[in-house]
Amino acid sequence: MATKMTGSGSMLLRPSSLWLDDVDQLLKENGLPRLDRASLRRMDGRNESWAAVTERGVAIFVKRLNGADAEKRHRIQRALAFEDLRSVLKVPAPELLASQSRSFTLVHEYIADSRSGAELMVDEEFSDELAYKAGGIIGHLHNSKLSSSDRIDRSSPHHPPVEYLEGLPLAVFENSTAAALEAWKLMQSDQHLLNAIKRLREWELLSPRSPCHCDLRMDQFLVTGRSILLADWEEFRLADPARDVGSFIGQWISRAIMDIITNRGGDTAFIGLEMTHDIVLQRGLERLGRLLPRAHSFWKGYLNARPDADKELGVRATAFAGWHLFDRLLAAGEQSSRLASIQRAAAGVGRTALLRPERFAKALGLEPAS
C-alpha cells in the first residue's frame, strides 16, 4: 500500500499503482472501463476495500481479501459458490461484476444510496418492517433446495472453537492482546460454560443443514428505501441455520446491553452511576425489552418464509446468540488493553443464553411456528 499525507498531517491510505493496474486489467477482461482513480474511497472492514466509479460512471466496490493464503482461497471459493447458486438461492445481493481468484479480488456493484443495517441500528432507524424483511431473506435462503452435485462448502465453521477453550495454540497466544487473553481466561476457567459450548457444537452436528451466510452481521444488510440487499458471502456454506438466526438476535442483545451506559430511549445516562449487578440487570432488561420487537419481527419474517423450520431451531439459535456475545468480547479485547465492565456484563448475559437456551428462547419469543 502507498500512503499520502493530507494537509492536516493525517495519513490517507491509497492503493498501489500496481494493484490498480491489476484491477483495471480485471475490469477490461470483464467488459468494464478503467477506474477513475480520483474517485477512490477507502471503506471500513477487515479486507482491503474501495468504492470507486469507472471512467464511464459505473459505481463499483472493489475488495481484496486479507489473511493467510489458504484462508483467502477458501473464502473466495465460497463467495464464488454463492454466485454460482444465485438463481437457486434467490437472495437479494449486490451483483458480482468481476472476480480473480489469483489475487483474491472481488468487484461488485456499489450500492451508493444505501445505509448499512449497523448504521440504522445505531441511529435507531432499523424498523420492525426492516427486521421482518431481513428475517424473510434469511428464511428463504435457508429454505433453498440444493442438489448433492451443487458446489458448496460442507465443512463446519470454526467458531465456537472448543479446542481454544481447552488451550490456545502458541501462535494465537503470542498474537493476542492482554485483554483478549483475559477474555479467553474467563471462558477457559468456566467449566459450565465449556460444557454448554461443547453441547452446542454436538447439537449442531445433529441438526438439519441449509445454505447459510455464516457471517451474518448488521453491517452486511444494505438498505435502500424499503429494500434490503445482503452482502459479503465469503463464509457461505451448508450449516445449521441456527447460526444465522442466532447471529442476528445476538447483535440486538449486544446492542441492548451496550445501551445500558447511554441515555438512548430517553433514560438517564449510566455515566457516574455505580455499575452494580442489580443495576446492570435492571437496565439491561429495560433496554432488551425496548429492542425485542426487532427480534420478534425478524423471527416472524423468518417463519413466514420457512414455516417448516425444525422445532428446536429457536433454542439452538438462542445458544448461538449467547456465543455471539462472547465473540464480541473477544473482538473488543483485540481492540483494547483491558476489558470494560459493560463488556463483561454482556458476556454474562451470553453465558445465561448458552447455559439455559430453552428458557432464554421463550423470553426472546423464538418459539416454533404453531
N, C-alpha and C positions, 0 to 999 in steps of 0.2 A: 504493500500500500504506500502511496505517496501522500505527503502531508503538505498543507498550505496554511500559513499563518494569516489570520484575518487582521484587520486594522486594530481591533481591540486587544490583540495578543492571544486570543483563544485559538485552539488548533482545529482546523477544518480538514477532515479526512477526505481524500479523493482517491478513486480507484486508479491503479497504474495504467499507463497508456497501453502497455502490452495486453492487459486484461480487457481493456476497452476495444482493442483491435480484435481480440478473440470474440467478443460479444458482437461486434459489427459483422464479422465473418459468419457467425451463427445466424444472425438475423438475415443476412444475404442468402444463406443456404435455404432459409425457410420463406423466401419471397418477401422479406420485410426490408424497409430502408434503414440506413445507418442511424445511430444515435445522434441526437442533438446534444452534444456534450455539455453545453452550457445549462441544460435543463436538469442535470443530475442532482438528485437529492437523497442523502443517506437516510435510511429507515432504521428504526429500532428493531432489535431482535438478536437471537443468538447466531444468525447467519450473516453473511456479507450481502446486504440487500440495498437496492437502489431503485427509486422511482425516476422515470425519465420519459421523454417523448422522442419519437423518431423524427427524422428530417421532414416527414410528411404529416407530423402531428398526431401520430398514434401513441396513446399513453400506455406505457409498459412498466412492469415490475420485474426487475432482474434480481435473481437470488442465486448466490453461490454458496453451497453448503460448507459449513465449517466442521472440524472434528477430525478424528483419525480416518484414514482412507477406507478401512474396512467398514467402519460405521457409515461413512458417506455413501459407499457403494450400496449398502442395504437401504439406506434412506431414499436415494434417488430411484432405486428399483421399485420400492413401494409406491413412491409418487407416480411413477410411470404406469405401474399396475392399476392404480386408480384411474388414470386416464384411459387405459385400455378397456376398462369396465364401465365407463361413464354412461353408456347407452343402457346398461342394465341397472345401474345404481340410481340413475335419475336424481342425483343430488345437485342442487344449485351451487356451482363453484366457479371461480374465475377461470376463464378459458386459457388453456396452455397454448402458447404461440410457438415456442421453440424449446428444445432441450438438448443437452450434450452431456452424456454420461462421463466422458473422459475428464471434463473439467468440473463435473458436479454442478452444472448450471441449469437453471430453470427460468424461462421467460414467460410470464403470464400477462394478460391484460391488467392494466391498473385501474382499479375502481375509484376514480378521482373524487367522486362526490359522496363517498361512503364514510361512515363513522364505525369504529370497532365496537363490539359489544362491551369490551372492557371500559372504553371511554363513556359509553352510555350508562354503564353500571355506576361508575364513579359520579357521574352527573345526575344520577337518579332518574334517568330517562329511558332505561330498558324496561318497557312496559309489560304488563301481563300479556298483551296481544303478541308482542315480540317473543316472549318466553314460550307461548303456545306454539307459535310458528317454528321456533327453534326445536321444540320437542317433536313436532311433526317431521321436520327434516331428519332428525336422528332416528325417529321411529321408522320412516321409510327406508333409510339406509340399512337399518338392522333387519328389515323385512325383506331385503333384496335376496333373490334366489340365484345362487351361483351353481355352476356345474363343477364336477370333480376335475375337469380339464382346465378350468379358469386359472390363470396365473395370479396367485395371491399368496402373500406370506402367511404361513400357518404356524409360525413359531410364537411362543408365549412372550409377551412383553417382560422386560427385566424387572420392573418395579411392581410391587414392593420387593426389594432384594433380600430375601430371607438369609442368604449367606452373609450379607454385610451386617445383619443384625447379630450374627454369631461371631463375627470378627472381620474387620476391614482389611482388604488387600493392602499391602505396603504402599503401592502407588497411590491409592485413594487416600490413605492416611497422610502421606507426605504432601499431597496437593490440596488438602483441606484446610480451611481456616480454623482458628481456635473455636469460634462459635459453632461451626459445622461439626467439629469433633465433639463439642459439648452436646449438640443435638443427637449425634449417634450414641453417645454415652447414655443419655436419658432413655433412649429406646432399648439399648442393649442390656441395661440394668433392670428392665421391667419384664419379668418372665411372663406375666399375664398378657402383656401386650404382644410379646413374641409369639405366644401360643395362638392369640387371636389372628395375627397376620399369617401364621402357618395354616391355620384353619381356612382363612380366606383363599390362600393360594390353592389349597387342596379342593376347596369348594368350586373354585374357578375351573379347575381341570375337569370336573364332572358336569359343568354347565353346558347348555347349548351354545354353539358358536355361530356368530353372524359377522358380516362385513362391518368393521368398526373403524372409527377415526383414530382412536387410541392415544391422542394427544390433545384432547378437546379442551380449549381454553376460550375464555370470553373474547380475547382479542382476535380470535380466528373467525368470529362471526362478523361479517361486513354488512352493515345495514345501510340500505339506500331507500329512503322513504319508508314504505311498509314492506319492502322485500329484504330477504336475507340471503347472503352467499356464505359458504363455508370454505375456508382456505386451509393451506398447509397440510398436505396429505402424506408426509414423509414417514408416518408411523402406521399407515393404513394396513390392515391385516384382518384375518379371521380371528376373532377373540370373543370373550364374554361381553355381551352388550352392556352388562352392569358397569363396565369400566367407563363408558361414555356418559351414562346417566349419572353415575357417582361423581364424575369429574365436574359436571355442570352443577349438581347440587352442592358439592363440596365448596365450590367457589362462592356460592351465595352464603353458606355458613361462615366461611372465612371472612367475607365482607361484613357480615353481621358482627362477628367478634372484633374485627378491626375497628368497627364503628363505635365500639364501647367508649373509646377515648375521644370521640368527636361530639359535636352538637348537631350532627345530621339527624333529621327527623324532628328538630325543634327542642331537643332536650339540652340540659346543661352539659357543657364540655367536661370531660373527666379530668382534665389537667388540674393538678393541685389537690385532687381528692385521693384518699388512701385507697390503693387497689387491693382491698381485702377480697377473699374468696367469695363472700356473700354478695358484695357489690358487683363483682365481675359476673357472678351467676345471674343476679337480678337484671343488670343492664344487658347482659348477653341474651337473656330470654326476651327482653323487650325488643331488642334490635332484630332478633331472629323472627319474632312474631311479625315485625313490620315488613321483613323481606320474604317471609314464607310464601306469600301469594305468587312470587315469581316461580318458586319451585313447584307449587301446585299447578300453575298454568303450564309449565313445561311438561309435567307428568301427564296432564290431561291431553295435551297435544300429542305426546308420545303414544299413549294408549289408544287414542283415536286413529293413529296411523298403524298401530301394531296391537290390536286388541287381543291377539293370541299369545302375547308375551308370557313366558313361563312365570308361574305363581311366586317363585322365590326371587325374581329379578329385583324387586324393590328392596328386599333385605340385603342382598349382595351389593346393590348399588349404594346402600347406606354405609356398609362397611368400606367400600371404595371411597366414599365421600370422607369417611374418617381418615383413611390413609392419605387422602389429598391434603389434609391439614398438616400431617407430618411431612409430606413432600414440600409444602410451603415453609415449614420450619427449617428444613434443610436448605432450601433456596435462600431464605433470609439469612441463615448462618453463613452462607458463602459470600454474602454482601456486607458483612459487618464483623466487628471484633468480638461482640458478645450478643447473646440472645436477650431480647426485650421481654419484660413480664407479660405483655399482651400476646406475644408470640407463643410463650409457654402456655398461656391460658387457652389459646386456640388449639394447641396440641392436646390439652386436657379434654376439650370437647371431642376432638378426633378420637382420643382413646376410648371415651364412652361409646361413640358410634361403632368402633371396632369390637369392643367387648360385648356390647348389648345391641346389635344391629336390629333385632326383631322389635325391641321396644322403641328404639330411635326411629325406625322406619314408620311406625304408626304416628309418632309425633310429627314427622315430616309430611305425612299424608301419602307415602309411597306404597299404597295398598293396591293389590291386583285388580284388574277390571272385573266388575261383577258379572 
